[in-house]
Amino acid sequence: MPRRSRGGGGSAEAALKAEAATMRLVWRRGVVRLVLVSAIAWAMLVLLALAFHLWSCSSSVAFLSALCKKDSKVLNVLDSMGLSSKPLHRCQIPVADDPNAVAIPKRTPNTIVKKLSYITVDKQDKDPSPLFGGRQSWKQREESFKLNSTMKVHCGFMKNSGADMISIDVKYIQKCKFVVASGIFDGYDIPHQPSNISRRSQKLFCFLMVVDEVSLDFIEKNTTVKIDSAGGKWVGIWRLITVHRLPFDEPRRNGKIPKILTHRLFPQAWYSIWIDGKMELIVDPLLILERYLWRGKYTFAVAVHKHHRSIYEEGDAIKRRKRYARPLVDLQMKMYYYEGMEPWSPKKKIPSDVPEGAVLIREHTTMTDLFSCLWFNEVNLFTPRDQISFGYVVHRLGDALKFFMFPNCEYNSLFILHRHTREHSSKVEWAKTIDEIVKKGLKESRGGLGLWTPYPADLSSVELPAVKRTSPAG
């Protein structure tokens, strides 16, 4: 039998080793691919589960909504970033069953303030284009909080100061005694049509959407605008009311005009319901008036804020989320603290100093109108963040204004919230110091001037109260 040569055996052994090395390489590559595929598959499952979780939380289907874990850390993180579809806390509103059965009561009599008029010309203002809010002095501001049977106060709409309407719109609003009002400025939204509106309310209420020229152009390009025989413009149920010559540099301040000064823009209104432009009203307005005003004999109603009770908590959140310049927010709060505005506590007679200001429900009595004027004056003098100044004006008026702060869960049940078409941002919101605002030319020229006018007291030693952050969201 022939014997194998050593050389032949060596070649076979080398071939086996090469084959084994190749197999090891294939296995390694296979393991790596398996790990990568498994990781991708796992990531896809996590994303799918997260998407389902977010979808179930925003679903109107009861079974799916019940699956939502509303205290989820994921939802809290996204909510704090302003990205969340975290479900709103809703509850059933105890409204009447039938709008047709609602009895409209007699108007509330004016008792404390019986006659209210407005300053429209400042003698010291020689500017041919006066400031919309006027040049209210510190003394005039202080006097405006002292209640008398006859009062005359600053309340926007100084002569020749802007926010003008054309004659067609002025004529239309003369007939409006019951108003649902909203507003869109700088093209941030398009009108959302209300639902569940009874025929009675459609006839009784004027649905007025206040817009500027930029927003009107945006709306005409993105939705259907109809023109009636008188020349009035409509989007569904909303009658568009265009204001010309906007008085402020800052769109947020311009938006406060129809929101807070509804009684000045629509002087014939007996009752009004304000909703922000990004909201879709889903409750009949007559049922809203019955629930929040007439049933408890109130003249003003607003919801409790979902997170904050103290204006100092609200101010802290505004700074954290860069909603206005931090040093100017601090300055306004220092003024309020110096003037006796204590942080909210359960000892106070109201459930919160901070409202959800996107829905305001009012009977336009002289006291309600005075409150609106004083509130607007604070927004005009200081920052446009009206949730800070609301509680201060309530504090100054004491028990004179009979108003209702209703649960936040009811507030969330009044509307469907839509996102803005784009987010608003201005450079002043990011400013960290007064010097930065001045050097970079970020100072507003027609609003917030009280922040730049020497205050009649030394605020340098005022320390703001400590804030306990009760929520990650602002």
C-alpha positions in Angstrom: 0.0 0.0 0.0 1.5 3.3 -1.0 2.3 5.8 1.8 1.2 9.5 1.7 3.9 12.0 1.4 4.4 14.5 4.1 4.0 17.3 1.6 0.5 16.0 0.6 -0.6 15.7 4.3 0.5 19.3 5.0 -1.5 20.7 2.1 -4.7 19.0 3.4 -4.1 20.2 6.9 -3.6 23.8 5.6 -6.8 23.5 3.6 -8.7 22.4 6.7 -7.3 25.3 8.7 -8.2 27.7 6.0 -11.7 26.3 5.8 -12.1 26.6 9.6 -10.9 30.2 9.5 -13.4 31.0 6.8 -16.2 29.4 8.8 -15.2 31.4 11.9 -15.3 34.6 9.9 -18.7 33.7 8.4 -20.0 33.0 12.0 -18.6 36.2 13.3 -20.3 38.2 10.5 -23.5 36.3 11.0 -23.5 37.0 14.7 -22.8 40.8 14.0 -25.6 40.8 11.5 -28.0 39.0 13.9 -27.2 41.5 16.6 -27.8 44.4 14.3 -31.0 43.0 12.9 -32.2 42.2 16.5 -31.4 45.8 17.6 -33.2 47.3 14.7 -36.1 45.0 15.2 -36.2 45.9 19.0 -36.0 49.6 18.2 -38.8 49.3 15.7 -40.9 47.5 18.3 -40.2 50.2 20.9 -41.1 53.0 18.4 -44.2 51.1 17.4 -45.2 50.7 21.0 -44.5 54.4 21.7 -46.5 55.4 18.6 -49.4 53.2 19.7 -49.2 54.7 23.2 -49.3 58.2 22.0 -52.1 57.4 19.5 -54.2 55.7 22.2 -53.8 58.7 24.4 -55.2 61.1 21.8 -57.9 58.7 20.5 -61.5 59.5 21.0 -62.3 55.7 21.1 -63.1 54.8 24.7 -61.3 51.4 24.7 -58.1 52.9 23.2 -58.2 55.9 25.5 -58.6 53.6 28.5 -55.2 51.9 27.6 -53.4 55.2 27.9 -51.2 55.6 30.9 -51.7 59.3 31.6 -48.9 59.7 34.1 -46.4 58.2 31.7 -42.8 59.6 32.1 -42.6 59.6 28.3 -45.6 61.9 28.0 -44.4 64.1 30.8 -41.0 64.6 29.1 -42.7 65.4 25.7 -45.2 67.6 27.4 -42.4 69.6 29.1 -40.8 70.1 25.6 -44.1 71.2 24.1 -44.1 68.2 21.8 -46.6 65.9 23.6 -49.9 64.6 22.5 -50.5 64.0 26.2 -54.2 63.8 26.8 -55.9 66.8 28.3 -57.6 66.2 31.6 -61.2 66.4 30.7 -64.4 65.9 32.7 -68.0 66.2 32.0 -69.4 69.8 32.1 -72.7 70.1 34.0 -74.4 72.1 31.3 -78.1 72.3 30.7 -79.6 69.7 28.4 -81.2 72.0 25.8 -80.1 75.4 24.6 -83.7 76.1 23.5 -84.8 75.7 27.2 -82.3 78.2 28.6 -83.9 81.3 29.9 -81.8 84.5 29.4 -81.9 86.5 32.7 -82.0 90.2 33.1 -78.7 92.1 33.0 -76.7 92.4 36.2 -77.2 95.9 37.6 -74.1 98.1 38.0 -73.6 98.8 41.7 -70.1 99.7 42.8 -69.0 101.4 39.6 -72.0 102.9 37.9 -70.4 105.0 35.2 -67.2 104.1 33.4 -65.5 106.2 30.7 -62.2 106.2 29.0 -59.2 108.5 28.5 -58.6 108.9 24.8 -56.1 111.8 24.8 -53.0 112.3 27.0 -52.3 115.9 27.3 -48.5 115.2 27.7 -48.5 113.1 24.5 -47.5 115.4 21.6 -46.7 112.5 19.3 -48.8 112.6 16.1 -49.0 108.8 16.3 -50.0 108.3 20.0 -49.4 105.1 21.9 -52.4 102.8 21.8 -52.3 102.3 25.6 -51.5 105.9 26.3 -48.8 107.3 28.6 -50.2 106.2 31.9 -48.2 107.7 34.8 -47.5 105.7 38.0 -49.9 108.1 39.8 -52.7 107.4 37.3 -52.1 103.7 37.5 -52.4 103.8 41.3 -55.6 105.9 41.2 -57.2 103.5 38.7 -57.4 100.8 41.4 -59.4 103.1 43.7 -63.1 102.3 43.1 -65.6 105.1 42.8 -69.2 105.3 41.4 -67.8 107.3 38.4 -64.5 106.4 36.9 -62.4 107.4 33.9 -59.4 105.3 33.1 -56.9 104.4 30.3 -58.3 101.5 28.3 -56.4 101.4 25.0 -57.8 103.0 21.8 -56.2 106.4 22.3 -57.2 108.8 19.5 -55.5 108.1 16.2 -53.4 105.2 17.8 -54.4 102.3 15.4 -56.4 99.1 15.5 -58.9 100.6 13.0 -61.8 98.9 11.4 -63.4 99.6 8.0 -66.9 101.0 8.0 -68.5 97.7 6.7 -67.2 95.9 9.8 -68.1 98.7 12.2 -71.7 98.6 10.9 -71.9 94.8 11.2 -70.8 94.7 14.8 -73.4 97.3 15.9 -76.0 94.5 16.1 -73.8 92.1 18.1 -75.1 91.8 21.7 -74.0 88.1 22.2 -70.5 87.5 20.9 -68.1 84.6 20.5 -64.8 86.2 19.7 -61.4 84.9 18.6 -58.3 86.3 17.0 -55.5 85.4 14.6 -52.4 87.6 14.2 -49.3 87.3 12.1 -50.7 84.3 10.2 -50.3 81.7 13.0 -53.6 79.9 12.4 -56.7 79.5 10.2 -60.2 79.6 11.7 -61.5 76.4 13.2 -65.3 75.9 12.8 -67.2 75.4 16.1 -69.4 72.3 16.5 -72.5 71.4 18.4 -73.9 74.9 17.9 -77.7 75.1 18.2 -79.8 77.0 15.7 -80.9 79.3 18.5 -77.2 80.2 19.2 -76.4 80.6 15.5 -79.1 83.3 15.3 -78.3 84.8 18.7 -74.5 85.1 18.6 -72.1 86.9 16.4 -69.0 84.7 15.7 -66.3 87.3 15.2 -62.8 86.4 14.2 -60.4 89.4 14.5 -57.4 89.3 12.1 -54.7 91.6 10.9 -53.9 92.1 7.3 -51.1 89.4 7.3 -53.5 86.8 8.7 -56.3 87.8 6.3 -53.9 87.2 3.4 -52.8 83.9 4.9 -56.4 82.8 5.4 -57.5 83.7 1.9 -54.6 81.6 0.5 -55.3 78.6 2.6 -59.1 78.3 3.0 -62.3 79.4 1.4 -63.4 83.0 2.2 -66.9 84.1 1.1 -67.9 87.7 0.6 -71.5 88.7 1.4 -73.6 91.3 -0.4 -72.4 94.0 2.0 -68.8 93.2 1.4 -68.2 91.3 4.7 -65.8 88.3 4.6 -66.7 84.9 6.1 -65.0 81.6 6.8 -67.9 79.3 7.7 -69.7 80.7 10.7 -66.9 83.2 11.4 -67.3 86.8 10.3 -63.8 88.1 9.7 -63.1 91.5 11.3 -59.8 93.0 10.0 -57.9 95.6 12.1 -55.6 97.9 10.4 -52.6 99.9 11.6 -51.5 97.5 14.3 -50.4 99.5 17.4 -47.6 97.2 18.7 -44.4 95.8 17.4 -45.0 92.5 19.2 -47.8 90.2 17.7 -48.6 88.9 21.2 -49.5 92.4 22.4 -51.7 93.0 19.3 -53.6 89.8 20.2 -54.4 91.1 23.6 -56.6 93.8 22.1 -59.6 91.6 21.0 -58.9 89.2 23.9 -58.9 91.6 26.8 -60.6 94.7 25.4 -63.5 92.8 23.8 -65.9 95.5 25.2 -63.9 98.3 23.5 -63.7 96.5 20.1 -67.4 95.4 20.3 -69.0 98.1 22.5 -72.6 96.9 21.9 -71.9 93.4 23.4 -73.8 92.4 26.5 -72.0 89.0 26.8 -68.9 87.6 25.2 -67.0 84.4 25.1 -63.3 84.6 24.0 -61.4 81.6 22.7 -57.9 81.6 21.3 -57.4 81.3 17.6 -56.0 77.7 17.8 -59.1 76.4 19.5 -62.2 74.7 18.1 -65.2 75.4 20.3 -67.3 72.2 20.9 -70.0 73.4 23.4 -73.0 75.6 22.6 -72.2 79.1 23.7 -75.6 79.6 25.3 -75.0 76.6 27.5 -71.6 78.1 28.4 -73.2 81.3 29.6 -75.8 79.5 31.6 -73.2 77.2 33.2 -70.5 79.7 34.0 -72.3 83.0 34.5 -76.1 82.8 35.0 -76.3 79.8 37.2 -74.0 81.2 39.9 -74.9 84.9 39.2 -71.3 85.7 38.1 -70.2 88.3 35.6 -66.8 86.9 34.7 -65.5 83.3 34.5 -62.1 81.8 33.7 -60.5 78.4 34.4 -57.8 77.6 36.9 -54.4 77.0 35.4 -53.5 73.3 35.0 -50.1 73.6 36.8 -49.6 76.9 38.6 -51.4 78.7 41.4 -48.9 81.5 42.2 -47.9 84.2 39.7 -44.3 83.6 40.8 -44.6 80.0 39.7 -46.0 81.2 36.4 -43.2 83.7 36.0 -40.6 81.0 36.7 -42.1 78.8 34.0 -42.2 81.7 31.5 -38.4 82.3 32.1 -37.6 78.5 31.8 -39.5 78.2 28.5 -38.2 81.5 27.2 -41.6 83.1 26.6 -40.3 86.6 27.4 -37.0 88.2 28.5 -36.0 86.9 31.9 -34.9 90.2 33.4 -38.1 91.9 32.4 -40.3 89.2 33.8 -38.3 89.4 37.1 -38.7 93.2 37.1 -42.5 93.0 36.8 -42.7 90.4 39.5 -40.5 92.5 41.8 -42.9 95.4 41.3 -45.9 93.2 42.2 -44.2 91.7 45.2 -43.2 95.1 46.5 -46.8 96.3 46.0 -48.1 93.5 48.3 -48.8 90.6 45.9 -48.1 87.5 48.0 -47.7 84.0 46.6 -50.9 82.1 46.4 -51.9 80.0 49.4 -55.0 78.0 50.4 -55.8 81.0 52.7 -56.7 83.1 49.7 -60.4 83.3 48.8 -59.8 82.2 45.2 -58.6 78.8 44.0 -55.6 80.3 42.0 -53.9 83.5 41.1 -53.2 82.1 37.6 -55.8 81.5 35.0 -56.0 79.5 31.8 -56.4 82.7 29.8 -57.4 81.1 26.5 -61.1 81.1 27.3 -62.8 84.2 28.9 -66.5 84.3 29.7 -67.9 87.8 30.5 -71.1 89.8 31.0 -70.1 93.3 30.2 -71.0 95.2 33.3 -69.1 98.3 34.3 -67.1 96.3 36.9 -66.2 93.6 34.4 -65.2 96.2 31.8 -63.1 98.1 34.4 -61.3 94.9 35.3 -60.5 94.3 31.6 -59.2 97.8 31.3 -56.9 97.5 34.3 -55.7 94.1 33.2 -54.9 95.5 29.7 -53.1 98.4 31.2 -50.8 96.0 33.1 -50.2 94.1 29.9 -49.5 97.3 28.1 -47.1 98.7 30.7 -45.2 95.5 31.4 -44.7 92.1 29.7 -47.4 90.7 27.4 -47.7 87.6 29.6 -51.2 88.3 30.8 -51.4 85.3 33.2 -49.0 87.1 35.5 -51.0 90.4 35.6 -54.4 88.8 35.9 -53.9 87.7 39.6 -52.4 91.1 40.5 -55.5 93.0 39.2 -57.7 90.6 41.1 -55.6 91.3 44.2 -55.9 95.0 43.8 -59.7 95.0 43.3 -60.4 92.7 46.3 -63.9 91.4 46.4 -65.4 93.9 44.0 -65.3 91.6 41.0 -67.6 88.6 41.4 -66.0 86.0 39.2 -65.9 82.2 38.9 -62.7 80.2 38.5 -63.9 76.8 37.3 -62.0 73.5 37.2 -59.3 73.0 34.6 -60.9 69.7 33.4 -64.0 71.5 32.4 -62.0 74.1 30.5 -60.4 71.2 28.5 -63.8 69.9 27.7 -64.9 73.2 26.0 -62.7 72.9 22.9 -60.4 70.9 20.7 -56.9 72.3 20.7 -55.1 72.6 17.3 -51.4 73.4 16.8 -50.3 76.7 15.4 -49.4 76.6 11.7 -46.0 77.9 13.0 -44.5 78.8 16.3 -44.0 82.4 17.4 -40.6 83.5 18.6 -39.0 86.8 19.0 -35.4 87.7 19.9 -36.3 89.5 23.1 -37.6 86.2 24.5 -34.0 84.8 24.6 -32.4 87.9 26.2 -30.7 87.2 29.6 -29.8 90.7 30.7 -31.0 94.3 30.4 -27.7 95.2 28.7 -28.3 92.6 26.0 -31.8 94.0 25.3 -30.4 97.5 25.0 -27.3 96.8 23.0 -29.0 94.5 20.5 -31.9 96.9 20.0 -34.5 94.4 21.3 -36.5 96.9 23.3 -40.1 97.3 22.2 -41.0 100.8 21.0 -44.7 101.0 21.6 -45.4 98.5 24.5 -43.9 97.5 27.8 -42.7 101.0 28.4 -43.4 100.8 32.2 -40.4 98.4 32.4 -38.2 101.2 31.2 -39.8 104.1 33.1 -38.1 104.8 36.5 -40.2 103.1 39.2 -41.1 105.4 42.2 -39.4 103.1 44.7 -36.1 101.2 45.1 -36.5 97.6 44.0 -32.8 96.6 44.3 -33.3 95.0 47.7 -36.5 93.1 46.7 -36.0 89.3 46.7 -38.7 87.3 44.9 -40.2 84.5 46.9 -38.8 81.0 46.4 -40.6 78.9 43.8 -41.3 75.2 44.2 -41.7 73.6 40.8 -44.8 71.5 41.0 -44.6 70.3 37.4 -42.0 69.7 34.7 -44.3 71.5 32.2 -44.5 75.2 31.9 
